[in-house]
């Protein structure tokens, strides 16, 4: 089981969401605890030894890193599709 940690940027965006959207995004991200490599995630690349993935949640995208040694999923950024890659 992995620990899910949110970056400051991801937390700030999540606070701005309406209640229904926030619940949907939180529940989908919470699933990463048990399976950090779901079928609908896409490998984007590497940064140092961390793998970076994109996770689609409706109109939203979550970018996350997997720190395999520490068993941590770091949610780097959550945003609407056009803005998440900036």
Buried (B, 14 or more C-beta within 10 A) or exposed (E): EBEBBBBEBBEEBBEEBEEEBBEBBBEBBEEBEEEBEEEEBEEBEEEEEBBBBBBBBEEBBBBBBBBEEEEBBBBBBBBEEEEBEE
